Amino acid sequence: MVAAGLSTVQTAAQAEQVRPAARAVDFTGAWQFALVNTTGEDAPQPGEHDPLWRDTRLPHDWSIGLDPVESAHTNAGTGFLPGGLGWYRKTFTLPRSMAGKKVSIEFDGVYMDSEVYLNGVLLGRHPYGYTGFAYDLAAHTDGKPNVLAVKVRNQVPSSRWYSGSGIYRDVRLVVTDRTRFTRHGVQVTTPDLENTVKSGFATMRVATTAVADSSAQAEIVSTVKDPRGRVVGRGTTRAELGTTPSTAATDIRITKPLLWSVEQPNLYTVDSEIRVRGKVVDTVSTRTGIRYFAFDPNNGFSLNGVEMKLKGVNLHHDLGALGAAVSSDAIVRQLRIMKSMGVNAVRTSHNPPSPQFIKACEEMGVLLQVEAFDTWRSPKVKYDYGRFFDANSSADLSEMVHAAKNSPSVVMWSIGNEIPDSSAAAGPPIARRLIDVVRAIDTTRPIVMGSDRYRRVPAIGSPQDQILQMLDGLGLNYNNASSIDELHTRYPTKFFFEAESSSSTSTRGYYQDPEQLNTGENYTPGRRNTSSYDNNLETWTYSGEYGLKKDRDRKWFAGQFLWTGIDYIGEPTPYDVFPVKSSFFGAVDTAGFPKDFYHLFRSQWSNEPMVHLLPMDWTRHKPGEPVSVWAYSNADTVELYLDGKSLGERKFDTKTTVSGSRYLETTEATGDDKTVTTGPYPGSYTSPNGSAGKLHLTWSVPFQPGRLVAVAKRGGVEVARDEVRTAGEPHALRLTPDRRITKADGKSLTFVTAEVVDRAGVVVPDADDLISFQVCGGTLAGLDNGRQESAENYQAPARTAFNGKALAMVRSGQSSVITVTARAPGLRTANTVVVAAGGRPGRAPVTAGPQPAPAPAPTADASYSGARTTIPAAMLDGNASTYWSNYYLKRATGLLPAVSRAHATDWVSLPVPGGAVSSVQASFLTDAAHALPASIAVSYWNGEKFVPVRDAKIEWGSAVSITFAPVRTDRLRLDLTSSAPGTTHGFLGISQATVGS
């Protein structure tokens, strides 16, 4: 089951000659990897010449290169991708000049259960997959080869989401003198900054921890450089160093400091040196920022004295088609997309992030809540961190804080998420220990946790009450408005925010039941999507609009972290069926393509004028069919045009919160909160100012092909516009890279969007062509299309388009030019070129895509199936007790009632094995939920589209028989009209269906 991403050529291990030119040496190259099994069964390291060994470069995630499969060792929660047991090895030599030096190896993250060996000797075990660790190396320095081996074991499920497997973060060799700074040995703070900055200066306190193998009198000098690299301060302290680490601090005055903020992320560098008898023996550079912030229980969050909401998202650590393997370029791309939505904060759900992620947030002005654990002692899945929590949690939490303690982005430490132990007697003592671990290192940031166990005010003295009394603040997961008000009243000295908000699910480009606040799921294979009208909700969730309004109306509420900013692999709620393998929660899909949900939040979080139309598809509708058109906008007025003809203006009202903030909203009942039983809008979320309304504008537009345009206005002046156009037949591919210049360093990524377009360049919204990619001068790092239901391999060289789009991640090589070519049968080929700075000219190797697979034979299909057991195949299985049905029952949520409303129309299609057909028979269900259709129309596939049959005659009964003029085809379609649409008894079901000639 080894796939393209793992199938590099096996070669004999070559020893890398390490000649350190700096304190830290990149140790990510020249590794070999052997995937021993995908079950996680323990096994020894393969022999030196075993053919399992493959050359690889770190960071590396072996799971992402495997095919998703249903097995005893995979599940939907982790994306049906296997884990297993893998071994890594690296052979290297050290020069004699390193004799007497202190040599260690540092890993930023290995998932998981790792064991590290040097020359066959065990250095240590590190179970947690999300924290860094280091080992001293007693390595040969006489020219003899050293062999570093790492055993990695990921038994699935070890997480509730896709974790990846392997050495997925960076590795470095650290070479120092015997007198040296300890790991994470520099801590920079700015005491009393809120007051000193008013006097025009900041006090930068640099605390350094160092050690020596023999006692030494040392001078420690710290030099501060501003964002432009100019020296702006220096401090010196003396320390007597020995084998026990010693900490010394110096205060450095910085005049006219440039503050770090989300708009201007100014970064300072602190270079710290140890000098012994005038000689510099060790140097460490630390990046930091000067800023102050506050969480006020009554006024919410402020940064540098400016009140602001946390406009946050949760992000899991996978990078789409790259899996868990860390890439700075991929992280920066994700954060750029989030920033363009108006995001200013990220919660690292539910684990410590990579150093690259923290660095990117620092540089881009993103606030961070860094989180430690998804579980404490009580496990959530069989092989998770609960196995190691008691023995390892203090050390892992300490590592998390040390790794990020100097980052200006970090404003909160979280000790856990939705912890079962937090409501048990064991919870408070554990929480006390974890809080003490954090405060022993850092007292400058509040300590919180994310919890779903405070939807009611806890009883005084209960475990939840005790823990909240210890914490500085609390992140609430999916609380309604009244519950957060009650908590604020009970705990007036604590600050609150939403650690997970909304969880409305959606699929890019799919729309269903816009008139309903909640709707069911489509279980037809290949159509397992969820609606983009912000109306697919699980029992614990609520709409994005509800979460935005609840947060907006409460000044004291610090903000929210949307679940989630980007779809992630695993947890494919609401589906738990192969091959649905990625989440639906994101505002953006796994390929980085925004969904409509992105534009909802952008309309509320961004000041840049915008308007967005949905549906984004103005093609797949019947002539005259009424289409519910929505507009998200941060302008007060939007006018809609179809082919230049105005369809009317819609306006938001300008309102004011009780704290004085202005906002835009319609004024109408919304029906989105059944817990509201009084006031002017019972059953609707009602603001404390007494108003209710929606955050979008609506039109009902009879469909006709053309150009639909939304024009947003402020004061009658156009400030933004958006349009959707009817697409013709697929004609060509179009490639758009996210950059035109990259680096020829063998690791930089270019993200190339592939689109299927018609002759006018309009993206074809239902195009699903198989696109093959070729890269000259680089390599394909991965392919994606954002589709949640897909068994395609992320690292194969071809990918189907999903709703007209796909994404190629292209890694640079050593060539100065990278050419990407995309092909699909029947479509015009597309090429794009990216210049790689520093590369060599000349012809570079080509990585080629495969020949497209033949189209699969038609099977039974349906526009909608209401449950996982009532899919179209049940019509053909010969079993009268199984059936296709469009019946669904969506359970009640905390805010909305249950819903079960028959669709007005649906269709089913049947394969025609012989090619010629003149009749079809269908046995319809008639019971409390199902009724005979009001009408049936029969059509056949002519190779391009379905066209009506001629001379159709219907004989009605529970078994309906339809005859028609003979046609040659490979499939028939029955368009069915409900006899009672919108009711609980107008659903349609077929137990058996046959075709005849």
Disulfide bonds with the S-S distance in Angstrom:
none
